[in-house]
Amino acid sequence: MHGPSSAVTAAAGEPARHEVADIVHAYGAAYRLRHGVSPVQAVALGAIERCRTAALGGHVEACDACGARQIAYNSCRNRHCPKCQGAARAKWLAAQHAALLPVEYFHIVFTLPHALNALLRVNPRRLYALLFRAAAATLQSFARDPRHLGAELGITAVLHTWGQNLAQHVHVHCVVTGGGLSPDGQHWVSARAGFLFPVRALSQVFRGKFLAGLCQLRARNVLRFAGHSAPLAGEHAWSVWLRELRTTDWVVYAKPPFGGPERVLKYLSRYPHRVAIANHRIVSIEDGVVCFRWRDYAHHNQVKVMALPAEEFLRRFLLHVVPSGFVRIRHFGVLANRHRVAKLARCRRLLTPTREVDPCDSAAPSAGASGSVAEPKHCPVCGGGPLRIIEILAPLRGVPP
């Protein structure tokens, strides 16, 4: 259902004229009636539609200098809302800043074949979790092998389920330390500059680990088969499908190394809390058609405009609503939560042996950088006066929180 595409130049810095919320408001009700949505998708659509509107309440701010007033409505804070990721990103980023080590970092992407998409759509929680485990286990199996490194890595993995055109494209981005902690915990073992592991070998091991886990889930009878994946419930169809997956090349892509922690922080400040599409990419919403910018990686990274019926746009957008409570950003190895503080402190001592370093001292950002101390807001009319809250606006009655 692709519409016409044409090359365009994206205007930098322009405010979003159209929003996903506008599409939901105009076409969401009809989509729900015609197709139905899951409970978590219904919550996401409702939150996006109400975000920063009178439905959620808010407050009135006044300028002490010129007396100007403005209304600020509350955010929905739903993680799929394009307008609500800033605060979550700032808080999360402060914690990651404190965990960065003074080493080279690598960026490795593990992608699932599209042949798995139908099964992923009806088993997202189990198969997304399996993707995390398989990717991390693949990296750690290479890292612990003395022929490659002989150490335990630090890994931050981020799940993305979309491509630029909103189609289902499930992959994890892994930010990986260029080295690791020796098995006895007494040495930091550095990776070779500019190179971590061979990606073709990573791809083969990743494929084996994921498919082994997939077969275990089926043997335990915990996989659902519905929709386009329904035929896979049969033994013959499953065997044929599995054989095809085993003979397919799986894509593991090593992007250029980040270098030091500053570049890692820049990446982490932009990508982990992304949603499927940002509002600024939406070009127009007219006569039941949504046009949005997308980057065509297959054609020299060219920026184009895609036109989709609003119904198809919503279908694609809802593909990327993850299960309730599912954690999209996970840490492994020396960054695993259960021993993160102790192992990071050990790594810092080994990497900076001339002095004792607290794991949260020099790496930690200032209060202003973390977002914990908000800068005072100034009046948009006179530009100088501070704004203060003079009235609280309650949410509209009958509107879910």
C-alpha positions as CSV (number, residue, x, y, z in Angstrom):
1,M,0.0,0.0,0.0
2,H,2.9,2.3,-0.7
3,G,2.0,5.6,-2.2
4,P,4.2,7.7,-4.5
5,S,7.6,8.6,-3.3
6,S,9.7,11.6,-4.4
7,A,13.0,13.0,-3.4
8,V,12.9,16.1,-1.2
9,T,15.1,18.2,1.0
10,A,14.1,18.2,4.7
11,A,13.9,21.6,6.2
12,A,16.1,21.7,9.3
13,G,14.8,23.3,12.5
14,E,11.2,23.8,11.4
15,P,8.6,23.2,14.1
16,A,6.2,20.3,13.5
17,R,3.1,21.5,11.7
18,H,1.4,18.1,11.9
19,E,1.5,15.5,14.6
20,V,0.7,11.8,15.1
21,A,-2.0,13.1,17.5
22,D,-3.7,14.8,14.6
23,I,-3.9,11.5,12.7
24,V,-5.2,9.6,15.7
25,H,-7.8,12.3,16.3
26,A,-9.0,12.3,12.7
27,Y,-8.8,8.6,11.9
28,G,-8.2,6.6,15.1
29,A,-11.9,6.0,16.0
30,A,-12.6,4.6,12.5
31,Y,-9.5,2.4,12.6
32,R,-10.5,0.9,16.0
33,L,-14.0,0.1,14.7
34,R,-12.8,-1.5,11.5
35,H,-9.7,-3.4,12.8
36,G,-9.8,-3.5,16.5
37,V,-6.7,-2.9,18.6
38,S,-5.1,-4.6,21.6
39,P,-5.5,-3.1,25.1
40,V,-2.0,-1.7,25.1
41,Q,-2.5,-0.2,21.6
42,A,-5.8,1.4,22.7
43,V,-4.0,2.9,25.7
44,A,-1.3,4.3,23.5
45,L,-3.7,5.8,21.0
46,G,-5.8,7.4,23.7
47,A,-2.8,8.9,25.4
48,I,-1.4,10.3,22.2
49,E,-4.7,11.9,21.3
50,R,-5.1,13.6,24.8
51,C,-1.5,14.6,25.3
52,R,-1.1,18.3,26.1
53,T,-4.8,19.0,25.8
54,A,-7.4,20.2,28.3
55,A,-8.4,16.5,28.7
56,L,-5.4,15.9,31.0
57,G,-5.5,19.2,32.9
58,G,-2.6,21.5,33.4
59,H,-1.9,24.9,34.8
60,V,-1.9,28.6,34.1
61,E,1.4,30.5,34.1
62,A,1.7,34.3,34.5
63,C,4.7,36.6,33.9
64,D,5.6,38.7,36.9
65,A,7.1,41.4,34.6
66,C,4.4,42.0,31.9
67,G,1.4,40.1,33.2
68,A,1.1,37.8,30.2
69,R,-0.6,34.5,30.8
70,Q,-0.3,31.1,29.1
71,I,-1.8,27.7,29.6
72,A,0.4,24.6,29.9
73,Y,-1.4,21.3,29.6
74,N,-0.1,18.1,31.1
75,S,1.8,15.4,29.0
76,C,0.5,11.9,28.7
77,R,3.9,10.4,29.5
78,N,3.2,7.4,27.3
79,R,6.4,6.0,25.9
80,H,5.0,5.7,22.4
81,C,4.0,9.4,22.3
82,P,6.3,11.5,20.1
83,K,5.9,14.5,22.4
84,C,6.7,12.8,25.7
85,Q,10.2,11.4,25.5
86,G,12.3,14.4,26.5
87,A,11.9,14.1,30.3
88,A,12.4,10.4,30.3
89,R,15.5,10.7,28.1
90,A,17.1,13.3,30.4
91,K,16.6,11.2,33.5
92,W,17.9,8.0,31.9
93,L,20.8,9.8,30.3
94,A,22.2,11.0,33.6
95,A,22.5,7.4,34.8
96,Q,24.2,6.3,31.6
97,H,26.7,9.2,31.8
98,A,27.8,7.9,35.2
99,A,28.4,4.4,33.7
100,L,30.6,5.4,30.8
101,L,34.2,4.2,30.9
102,P,37.3,5.9,29.4
103,V,37.6,3.3,26.5
104,E,36.6,3.0,22.9
105,Y,33.1,1.9,22.2
106,F,31.6,-0.2,19.4
107,H,28.1,-0.1,17.8
108,I,26.8,-3.4,16.6
109,V,23.3,-4.0,15.3
110,F,21.5,-7.4,15.3
111,T,18.6,-7.7,12.9
112,L,15.9,-10.4,12.7
113,P,14.9,-11.6,9.2
114,H,11.5,-10.4,8.0
115,A,10.4,-14.0,7.7
116,L,10.0,-13.9,11.5
117,N,7.6,-10.9,11.4
118,A,4.3,-12.7,11.4
119,L,5.4,-14.8,14.4
120,L,6.8,-11.7,16.1
121,R,3.4,-9.9,15.8
122,V,1.6,-12.5,17.9
123,N,4.5,-13.3,20.3
124,P,6.2,-9.9,20.8
125,R,7.0,-10.2,24.5
126,R,8.7,-13.6,24.3
127,L,10.5,-13.0,21.0
128,Y,11.7,-9.5,21.7
129,A,13.2,-10.9,25.0
130,L,14.7,-13.8,23.1
131,L,16.3,-11.2,20.7
132,F,18.0,-9.4,23.6
133,R,19.3,-12.7,25.1
134,A,20.6,-14.0,21.8
135,A,22.4,-10.8,20.9
136,A,24.0,-10.4,24.3
137,A,24.9,-14.1,24.5
138,T,26.5,-13.9,21.1
139,L,28.7,-10.9,22.0
140,Q,29.7,-12.4,25.4
141,S,30.5,-15.8,23.9
142,F,33.0,-14.1,21.6
143,A,34.3,-11.9,24.3
144,R,35.0,-14.7,26.8
145,D,36.9,-16.7,24.2
146,P,40.6,-16.0,24.7
147,R,41.2,-16.1,21.0
148,H,39.1,-13.0,20.6
149,L,39.3,-11.1,23.9
150,G,39.1,-13.3,27.1
151,A,37.0,-10.9,29.1
152,E,33.5,-9.8,30.1
153,L,32.1,-6.9,28.1
154,G,29.7,-4.1,29.0
155,I,26.7,-4.0,26.7
156,T,23.7,-1.6,26.5
157,A,21.1,-2.9,24.1
158,V,18.2,-0.9,22.7
159,L,15.2,-2.5,20.8
160,H,13.9,-0.8,17.7
161,T,11.1,-2.5,15.7
162,W,10.7,-0.1,12.8
163,G,12.4,1.0,9.6
164,Q,12.3,4.5,8.2
165,N,9.1,3.8,6.3
166,L,7.4,2.5,9.5
167,A,7.4,-1.1,8.2
168,Q,8.3,-3.9,10.7
169,H,12.1,-4.1,11.0
170,V,13.0,-5.7,14.3
171,H,16.6,-5.1,15.5
172,V,18.7,-4.2,18.6
173,H,21.4,-1.6,18.7
174,C,24.2,-2.7,21.0
175,V,26.7,-0.2,22.5
176,V,29.6,-2.3,23.5
177,T,32.8,-1.5,25.5
178,G,36.0,-1.9,23.5
179,G,37.4,-4.4,26.0
180,G,36.3,-6.0,29.2
181,L,37.0,-7.3,32.7
182,S,39.2,-10.4,33.0
183,P,37.7,-13.5,34.5
184,D,39.6,-13.0,37.8
185,G,38.6,-9.4,37.9
186,Q,42.2,-8.3,38.1
187,H,42.8,-6.8,34.7
188,W,41.1,-4.8,32.0
189,V,41.6,-6.5,28.6
190,S,41.5,-4.0,25.7
191,A,40.1,-4.8,22.3
192,R,42.1,-4.1,19.2
193,A,41.8,-0.5,18.1
194,G,38.9,-0.1,15.6
195,F,38.0,-3.8,15.6
196,L,36.0,-6.0,18.0
197,F,34.7,-9.2,16.4
198,P,34.2,-10.5,12.9
199,V,30.6,-9.7,11.9
200,R,30.1,-12.8,9.7
201,A,31.0,-15.1,12.5
202,L,28.8,-13.1,14.9
203,S,25.9,-13.5,12.4
204,Q,26.2,-17.2,12.3
205,V,26.3,-17.6,16.1
206,F,23.5,-15.2,16.6
207,R,21.3,-17.1,14.2
208,G,22.1,-20.4,16.0
209,K,21.3,-19.0,19.4
210,F,18.1,-17.3,18.4
211,L,16.7,-20.3,16.5
212,A,17.7,-22.7,19.4
213,G,15.8,-20.4,21.8
214,L,12.8,-20.3,19.4
215,C,12.7,-24.1,19.2
216,Q,12.8,-24.3,23.0
217,L,9.8,-21.9,23.2
218,R,7.8,-24.1,20.8
219,A,8.7,-27.3,22.6
220,R,7.3,-25.6,25.8
221,N,4.1,-24.8,23.9
222,V,4.3,-21.1,24.8
223,L,4.3,-19.7,21.3
224,R,1.0,-18.5,19.7
225,F,0.3,-19.1,16.0
226,A,-2.3,-16.8,14.5
227,G,-2.9,-14.7,11.4
228,H,-0.1,-15.2,8.9
229,S,1.8,-17.4,11.3
230,A,-1.1,-19.9,11.8
231,P,0.3,-22.5,9.3
232,L,3.5,-22.8,11.4
233,A,1.6,-24.7,14.0
234,G,1.9,-27.7,11.8
235,E,5.0,-29.8,12.1
236,H,5.8,-29.9,8.3
237,A,5.3,-26.2,7.8
238,W,7.4,-25.5,10.9
239,S,10.3,-27.7,9.7
240,V,10.3,-26.2,6.2
241,W,10.2,-22.7,7.6
242,L,13.0,-23.4,10.1
243,R,15.2,-24.9,7.5
244,E,14.8,-21.8,5.4
245,L,15.8,-19.6,8.3
246,R,18.8,-21.7,9.0
247,T,20.1,-21.3,5.5
248,T,19.4,-17.6,5.3
249,D,22.2,-15.0,6.1
250,W,21.2,-13.0,9.1
251,V,22.3,-9.4,9.2
252,V,24.7,-8.3,11.9
253,Y,26.1,-4.9,11.2
254,A,29.1,-3.3,12.9
255,K,28.8,0.5,12.5
256,P,32.0,2.7,12.8
257,P,33.3,2.7,16.4
258,F,32.1,5.6,18.5
259,G,35.5,6.3,19.9
260,G,35.4,7.7,23.4
261,P,32.5,8.1,25.8
262,E,31.6,11.6,24.7
263,R,30.4,10.3,21.3
264,V,28.6,7.5,23.0
265,L,26.8,10.0,25.2
266,K,25.8,12.0,22.1
267,Y,24.3,8.8,20.5
268,L,22.5,7.8,23.7
269,S,21.0,11.3,24.0
270,R,19.3,10.9,20.6
271,Y,18.3,7.3,19.9
272,P,17.3,5.1,22.8
273,H,14.1,6.9,23.6
274,R,12.9,7.3,20.0
275,V,9.5,6.3,18.9
276,A,8.5,4.9,15.5
277,I,8.2,8.4,13.9
278,A,8.9,11.9,15.1
279,N,6.3,14.6,14.5
280,H,8.6,16.7,12.4
281,R,8.8,14.0,9.7
282,I,5.0,14.4,8.9
283,V,4.6,16.6,5.9
284,S,0.8,16.6,5.4
285,I,-2.5,15.0,6.5
286,E,-5.1,15.5,3.8
287,D,-8.1,13.6,2.3
288,G,-7.3,10.4,4.3
289,V,-3.6,10.4,3.2
290,V,-0.6,10.9,5.4
291,C,2.7,12.0,3.8
292,F,5.9,11.8,5.7
293,R,9.6,12.0,5.1
294,W,11.8,8.9,5.2
295,R,15.4,8.1,4.5
296,D,15.9,5.5,1.8
297,Y,19.1,3.7,2.9
298,A,18.9,1.4,-0.2
299,H,19.3,4.5,-2.5
300,H,22.3,6.4,-1.1
301,N,20.5,7.6,2.0
302,Q,18.2,9.8,-0.1
303,V,15.4,11.6,1.8
304,K,12.0,11.0,0.2
305,V,8.3,11.5,0.9
306,M,6.0,8.5,1.3
307,A,2.2,8.8,1.0
308,L,0.1,6.2,2.9
309,P,-3.6,6.0,3.5
310,A,-4.2,7.0,7.1
311,E,-5.5,3.5,7.9
312,E,-2.2,2.0,6.7
313,F,-0.2,4.6,8.6
314,L,-2.0,3.7,11.8
315,R,-1.5,0.0,11.2
316,R,2.2,0.5,10.8
317,F,2.5,2.8,13.7
318,L,0.7,0.3,16.0
319,L,3.1,-2.5,15.0
320,H,5.7,-0.7,17.2
321,V,3.6,-0.5,20.4
322,V,5.5,-2.8,22.7
323,P,3.8,-5.0,25.3
324,S,2.9,-3.3,28.6
325,G,5.8,-3.1,31.0
326,F,8.3,-4.5,28.4
327,V,11.8,-3.0,28.9
328,R,13.2,-1.7,25.6
329,I,16.7,-0.8,27.0
330,R,18.7,-3.5,28.7
331,H,22.2,-3.9,30.1
332,F,24.4,-7.0,30.2
333,G,27.9,-8.0,31.3
334,V,29.7,-5.6,33.6
335,L,26.7,-3.2,33.2
336,A,24.1,-5.8,34.3
337,N,22.0,-4.2,37.1
338,R,22.7,-6.9,39.8
339,H,26.4,-6.1,40.0
340,R,26.7,-2.8,38.0
341,V,28.1,-0.6,40.8
342,A,30.8,-3.0,42.0
343,K,32.0,-4.0,38.5
344,L,32.1,-0.5,37.2
345,A,34.1,0.6,40.2
346,R,36.6,-2.3,39.6
347,C,36.8,-1.3,35.9
348,R,37.5,2.3,36.8
349,R,40.3,1.4,39.2
350,L,41.9,-0.8,36.6
351,L,41.6,1.8,33.8
352,T,42.8,4.7,36.0
353,P,45.3,3.0,38.4
354,T,46.9,6.2,39.7
355,R,44.0,7.3,41.8
356,E,40.8,5.9,43.4
357,V,37.7,6.9,41.4
358,D,34.3,6.8,42.8
359,P,31.9,5.3,40.1
360,C,29.8,8.4,40.2
361,D,32.2,11.2,40.7
362,S,33.8,12.7,37.6
363,A,31.5,10.8,35.2
364,A,28.4,12.1,36.7
365,P,26.8,15.2,35.1
366,S,25.8,18.3,36.9
367,A,22.3,18.7,38.3
368,G,21.4,20.9,35.5
369,A,22.6,18.3,32.9
370,S,20.6,15.5,34.5
371,G,17.4,17.5,34.5
372,S,16.9,17.2,38.2
373,V,17.1,20.9,38.7
374,A,14.9,22.7,36.2
375,E,16.0,26.0,34.7
376,P,13.5,28.8,35.5
377,K,11.0,29.5,32.6
378,H,11.0,32.9,31.1
379,C,8.1,34.7,29.5
380,P,7.8,34.2,25.7
381,V,6.2,37.7,25.4
382,C,8.6,40.0,27.1
383,G,11.5,37.5,27.2
384,G,12.7,38.5,30.7
385,G,10.1,37.9,33.3
386,P,9.9,34.6,35.2
387,L,6.8,32.6,34.8
388,R,4.9,31.3,37.9
389,I,2.0,29.0,38.3
390,I,-1.2,30.9,39.3
391,E,-3.9,28.3,38.7
392,I,-4.2,24.5,38.5
393,L,-6.5,23.1,35.8
394,A,-8.1,19.8,36.6
395,P,-8.5,17.0,34.0
396,L,-11.8,16.9,32.2
397,R,-14.4,14.6,33.9
398,G,-14.8,11.2,32.4
399,V,-11.3,11.2,30.8
400,P,-9.1,8.3,31.8
401,P,-5.8,9.4,33.5
